[in-house]
């Protein structure tokens, strides 16, 4: 099978942007809970990094004449989806869930790989889900060997 050459060559990882209600609270969450590195910015946009992921945060409009993004709303929108990480094993998945649970963070129901549910969601302060899963991929490098 011939795999077509992609029209764009990526230089790095993934960039995700989220609108948030409280910049400081969101920066604190992503840095202290998920281990992101705070690179720069805070008022209009903050840049955080981890592994091959760049996460930018900016304030959403509160409708009170603020300087946020006009007409934007905060929180999970099913059309925007989620991002997450694939972990190395079912044990690592269960350990991650337990660790977040011990911190009393907002979580979905626990993973249950034996019942076909090898994932869970951690919710950030604005309700955005971050997925953690253990799923064996046929092509983990994005293409056949």
Phi and psi in degrees as a GROMACS rama.xvg file:
@    title "Ramachandran Plot"
@    xaxis  label "Phi"
@    yaxis  label "Psi"
@TYPE xy
-89.4439  126.35  UNK-2
-96.871  122.211  UNK-3
-66.8448  148.638  UNK-4
-71.7767  130.927  UNK-5
-66.1578  147.345  UNK-6
-71.4476  -16.618  UNK-7
-130.418  133.483  UNK-8
-99.3549  119.461  UNK-9
-80.4607  140.955  UNK-10
-93.4009  -15.5741  UNK-11
-158.777  -143.934  UNK-12
-88.8329  -151.061  UNK-13
-100.814  146  UNK-14
-118.354  124.87  UNK-15
-124.452  141.438  UNK-16
-122.597  139.856  UNK-17
-132.947  143.274  UNK-18
-93.2659  132.812  UNK-19
-129.238  156.244  UNK-20
-81.0838  -34.2346  UNK-21
-137.894  107.249  UNK-22
-58.0511  -49.003  UNK-23
-62.134  -46.0737  UNK-24
-60.6154  -41.8707  UNK-25
-69.743  -42.2421  UNK-26
-60.2467  -46.2278  UNK-27
-57.292  -43.5997  UNK-28
-60.7151  -52.7711  UNK-29
-67.3967  -31.3904  UNK-30
-78.7978  -49.3343  UNK-31
-81.5945  -34.2984  UNK-32
-88.9773  -43.1679  UNK-33
-107.681  1.89937  UNK-34
74.5113  23.0017  UNK-35
-70.602  155.403  UNK-36
-98.9039  127.751  UNK-37
-81.2703  111.131  UNK-38
-85.0132  -58.6972  UNK-39
-169.743  169.225  UNK-40
87.3379  159.589  UNK-41
-164.964  -43.2748  UNK-42
-68.3336  -60.8215  UNK-43
-95.7769  -29.9236  UNK-44
-162.496  139.208  UNK-45
-115.395  140.523  UNK-46
-111.016  120.993  UNK-47
-123.475  148.841  UNK-48
-135.062  152.635  UNK-49
-161.799  128.574  UNK-50
51.8312  -123.516  UNK-51
-103.811  32.1777  UNK-52
-122.691  131.932  UNK-53
-110.539  125.212  UNK-54
-117.009  120.354  UNK-55
-107.898  142.635  UNK-56
-123.396  139.203  UNK-57
-141.831  154.369  UNK-58
-71.9742  137.398  UNK-59
-87.6236  159.493  UNK-60
-70.4042  135.702  UNK-61
-98.1161  -3.80706  UNK-62
79.1654  11.5969  UNK-63
-113.77  32.1734  UNK-64
73.412  23.0161  UNK-65
-78.8349  -176.991  UNK-66
-99.8692  15.7882  UNK-67
-70.8878  -173.152  UNK-68
-75.4003  114.367  UNK-69
-53.9438  129.307  UNK-70
73.1664  8.52835  UNK-71
-90.4973  158.6  UNK-72
-130.035  157.471  UNK-73
-100.49  149.951  UNK-74
103.279  172.794  UNK-75
-66.6047  131.89  UNK-76
-123.94  120.697  UNK-77
-54.5963  -26.3863  UNK-78
-70.5615  -22.4454  UNK-79
-89.5453  -18.3039  UNK-80
71.3042  -151.545  UNK-81
-150.234  171.764  UNK-82
-128.106  168.169  UNK-83
-174.726  -172.127  UNK-84
-127.147  143.791  UNK-85
-93.2801  125.79  UNK-86
-93.3655  168.088  UNK-87
-76.168  -23.7545  UNK-88
-158.191  166.527  UNK-89
-64.6707  -35.1867  UNK-90
-64.5443  -40.6085  UNK-91
-64.5849  -36.5138  UNK-92
-64.2072  -47.0324  UNK-93
-66.2976  -36.2615  UNK-94
-66.0543  -41.1866  UNK-95
-62.3025  -45.0362  UNK-96
-59.8728  -46.559  UNK-97
-60.9702  -41.6976  UNK-98
-62.7762  -43.5395  UNK-99
-68.186  -38.3213  UNK-100
-62.8828  -41.983  UNK-101
-62.6967  -27.6383  UNK-102
-84.8727  1.78668  UNK-103
59.2326  40.0952  UNK-104
-87.3117  161.513  UNK-105
-76.2984  120.68  UNK-106
-132.978  157.404  UNK-107
-77.0447  -172.907  UNK-108
-66.0733  157.482  UNK-109
-66.7395  158.814  UNK-110
-67.2604  152.378  UNK-111
-145.782  75.2503  UNK-112
-54.6562  -34.5807  UNK-113
-64.2179  -22.6378  UNK-114
-106.907  17.7851  UNK-115
80.2519  20.8455  UNK-116
-126.674  72.5661  UNK-117
-87.2518  50.571  UNK-118
-159.19  165.446  UNK-119
-153.06  166.384  UNK-120
-116.858  138.711  UNK-121
-106.847  133.247  UNK-122
-104.298  132.101  UNK-123
-78.3742  178.033  UNK-124
-60.0752  -21.2108  UNK-125
-98.2288  4.51796  UNK-126
90.2572  4.34728  UNK-127
-71.1319  134.301  UNK-128
-83.8801  143.228  UNK-129
-119.93  123.146  UNK-130
-90.7252  142.195  UNK-131
-128.43  128.591  UNK-132
-144.223  163.335  UNK-133
-132.437  97.8052  UNK-134
-132.236  130.035  UNK-135
-79.3203  121.236  UNK-136
-92.3543  144.078  UNK-137
-68.9084  -35.8385  UNK-138
-132.158  76.4348  UNK-139
-62.5638  -22.0575  UNK-140
-90.6154  4.16921  UNK-141
88.0735  3.85147  UNK-142
-162.986  158.004  UNK-143
-63.1805  147.018  UNK-144
